């Protein structure tokens, strides 16, 4: 009897394997006179009546002889399993689920054993309600084993939406649970209904894509396998794309049927795509099949392909891929087409051109801009706007000087001038911006095209309650007009432009930083140069009287590097007039001594901003030097030109002291080391005058000598003579040396 452990228990029906012809015993029997026999050899359990216990003595003897349990060859008591599945707590559920999995693995549990097919539904019910991960993992493992040994009817239960939903919920839980859930879904995925239904379960494909992208060993591979299987359904492919997994979609675009290609392209056209998603699609090869669809497909294919391309084209990376694909020519051909069937494609085609023109690679196609220009007056307002924006991008590129010239040669300016009075505000702003770009390197040609009426239109735009975009473009155009054109200056002065600009400046200088604000301030700074030219003292007085100097000082700290450079140029022009305007010191016999506040130590006279345009009295020295100390070098030359006005022949000694007092020598040495040749030349010229003074040599000579010697040896040869003079001042080289 030591082969069995006996416990009392309510008995299930008699084993059908022992009594194959007997009717099924009732499921409920009196709890007395029943024993549960557990085989010591294999832990097999059997519910029996005492009268039948003799059978187990025989089974036990067989276990000892063969090493295998005779009980194992008997049929499984499914009803016992079912009772325990339904009624057990989570721990018991996990245990019985493991038994079910083991029995199914051994091939001892199938539809023949579970005649009523109740075990799988019971496990599914408990899976949905199980409270522990262990129970859920064990149940899913049991279901996975059962899926391999049950018939189609039971498999259909496993493939129900409710069953799959319970399994899918485990995808978002811990590692073991989601690993088992993916394994179950993989095993079930050979059922066509499963492949259709999984995609309809909310969040399933999103979770699978997330797991595919995770770095969990095994899980991501299984998730990718399952996604690959599910991709046989086009609707699933669309869901994968929405979740950011595009490989199946691109496969359909490349090798799918024409209908599926249109389906995928249409989906891309309607999908919200982040910049990263757009780039990923481009990198994975979506551009080429879409371009092929546009070039060679039917009308429906062309329409869907253009929609998809348009959605992708805002990415600069994709714009370059599109240009490289050769799409530019076919897009322009479409715009020139008069075929009525293709008219609906012209708007997306023009929008794509506007998008891809953001890439500088568009400049490789030299005839694109002139062709767009010729389409302007032949197009609807929507297409006009797209073409103007494309031309703005083309003409605004850093290396677009040749492209701008070609646009002007093809009558671009004459074509644009009528748009300055366009009622459509967006088209008007676009035309203004394009005119601004075309005016950058052709001021004289611009002056020839502009009449007084055009100047008045621009001043009206600036003074009216128009948008900042309009004002910025209009001011920018005026800033590019030649300052030497006196007639234009007279027209703009009569139009009261200067006070208008100063009011506009004060309203925007403290506004939040935007590209439009930056462009506006740069334009205003550019126009100020016209009103501060050195050859017209009367105009300078008008500008200073209107309050231009405080605006220029603010621009030195608030503007972009371009605005700072232009402001420094205006200050330099004003400062060049100071020597001619200065007044000598008041005679000592005057009863009222001169004001110490107005006396200028540089110009040795009574200086004021309005009276002599004095740079020192304007408080410009410190902000100018701070620009030299910064990282941006583009304004260096203009700043040095302004500071150099304080070191003219008559006043260089006093000017040197003012610059030194403002810690300017270090700034000049920085420019001498890191600036371009023009700024180096001007900085070294100023340093030569500064080091004429012994006090400056004693304080800064040691700091400067290493830099100057290195610059003499490695710098531009044109700098050597002036560096030689400085080294002579520092007594590091004889004045008559021929070394330089």
C-alpha angles and dihedrals in degrees: 000000000000089000090073137047111214127208131167115248142152105273127236121216119301114276108273091209090063094045106028094168097043121106115252111274119239114273093231120055131165110282094231128088093025126116134194109220117200116195111229091206098059107002089244113160128215132182110214146159116247091247090062096049091098087074091063093053086060092046092050092052089051091051089056094047099045104026090234129095117254087207089063090066092056124091118272121254097238093176090061090050090047093051092050093046092052100040107027124103120243093278092049089044090055091049096049091044089056089051090051091049091050093048092048090047089054091049093244098117124061144118091298090060096041099050095171094043092230101133098072094048090048091052090048092051091051092045090059092050103033113127102202134060090228092058094047093047091049093047092049090048089052092048090049091053091045091052088066097053107034130087130256094269093057091043089055088058089052088051095054119120091244093052094045091047090057091051093045091054088065091061089079095051133081125319099265093047097048090044090056092044092055090047091053092048090049092052091048095045093088086074108090092215090056092055089052097044101045091067090054093057107098113249097002099113092039089055092046091051090048091051091047090056093046123096098235113133110243096359095078092047093050091046090053091048090052092047089051091053092046091050089078084083112070092209090058089050090056091051090050090052091051087053091052101260105121106164096095091046092052089048089056090048091053102039109009128106119279089256093052091046090056090046092053095044091049090051092053090049092056099037124104104237126188118217089257092052091049091051092047091052091050093048091049091057106260096136100068098054091045092051089049090052090051094048101043109015129100122264094277091049092048092050095049092043093052091049091052093045091050091054091050099040098078088075108092090216091054091045089060091047090051092050090049090050090063096243095137096079096048090047091054091045088054091052091052092047119109095192106129094217091060097047093094089059095057097081096054089042092055091045090053090051089053090051099046091045086074087076115084088221087080087076088071088071100068098182096053097086096048090048091051089048091054090053095055099090093039097058141080118258092260092053091042090057093050092048092049091051090049090051091048090055093046095048092042097059117114094244097038099110092111092046091052090050091052092050091051091047089055092056098265096151095048089049093051101046095078088055090065088082096039114141093215099087096204093052090045092053091046091050090049092050093048090049088050092054092046090052095057099091103016108060095150093050088048091052090054092054097044119084128188090265091058091049090050090051090054093048089049091052090051095048097042125083092262127140123284088246092060094045093048092052093046093048089046091056091050091049090057095053112107111271089211092066100100094183091060090048090054092050092049092046091052089049087059091238097155098062089043091054093047091052090047090049094051090050093053109030093087096036121115114285112264133150089252092053090048092050091047094052091046090052093048091049089051094052091049088064089065092056096047101050113146096233095062111059091171091057090046090053090050091052094047091046091054090055103259096143097066087049091053092049091051091049089059089066106022104039135079119266089266092052090048091052092051092046090051089051091054091048090049091052092050093045092052088064095052095085091055092047100043120114123218120248115282114264114264093238091068113114092223114059117224116269112262088209094060096039112106117213091201100050095030093226144085102289131186132172094241096038104044104006087236115190092206095051090046089061092237101131098079098045090047091053092047088060090056090051092054129090097249112088101182094093097045098100095050092046092049090049089056094047091045089064086071091058102054117141096271098046107025094115095054091040091053091054093050092050092046091049089054090054090252100142093073089050091051091049089051091055091046088056103039108019130098121264096271094051092042090053093051094043092051090048089055093044090053090059093043093053092053085081114082094216090058093047091053094049103038106018096094092048093049103042099074092049093046094048091049090048091049091053100040106020132088112301091232089068096055100085093055092042087052090057091052092049088050089053087052089050091239091118134027115253092236095047117136092203091107 
